[in-house]
Amino acid sequence: MKRTEEPKDNKVGILEIVKSVFAAMFGVQSDKNRQRDFQQASMVPYIVVGVVFVILFVLGLIGVVSLITPS
């Protein structure tokens, strides 16, 4: 009797989402990871992590500029 394989759980963890968004922001996302991301049921975690990264990036730029420019 042949055993049928159960489908793998393709859920992506938060660490993989963070790495994926970070790589995509810098334009170095692999095609394999991009395909995996687009097969997920919900895009909400990717949007939330992306918005948080953009906010942190902008705040970081503001902080660097305020340190460099004389008051």
N, C-alpha and C positions, 0 to 999 in steps of 0.2 A: 504494500500500500504506500503510495507516494504522499509525502507530506507537502502540503501547499505552504508557501512562504507567506507570512503575515506582512502586510504593508508596514514599512518603517514609519515611525513618527517623525515627520519632517519639521517639527517645530524648532524654531531657532531661539536660542537663549539670549538673554540681554547682553552678554558679553559679545556674542557674534553680531548682534545688531549694532552695538557701539563700534566694533571694529569695521563693520561693513559701511556704516555711515561715515566714519572717519576716512576710510580709504576712498569712498566715493567723493568726499569733499575735496580731496587732493588729486582726484583723477587717476588713481591707481587701482581701482576696483577690478578684480579679475572677472572674466566672463562667467566662469563657473559660479562664483559667489553672487554675481548679478542675477543669473538665472535662478539660483536658489532663493534669493530675496523676492523675486517677482512671482514665485510659486507659493508664497505665504498667503494665508487667508486674509490677514488684516495688514494694512499699511500704517495703521495708527502708531505702533511703536517706532517705526522708522521716522515718521513725521515728528513725533515728540522728541526723539533723540536729535534729529536734525535741527529743530528749532532751538533746543538747549545749546547745542554746539555753536550755532550762529550767534546766539546771545552772548555766550562766553567769549567767542572770538571778538566780537565788537567791543565788549567790556575790556578785554585784554588790550585791544588796540588803543582804546581811550586811555587806559592806564599807562601804556608805554609812551604815548604822545604827551600826556600830562607830566611824566617824569622827565622827558627830554626837553620840552619847551620851558624857557625861563618864565617865572611868574612876574 
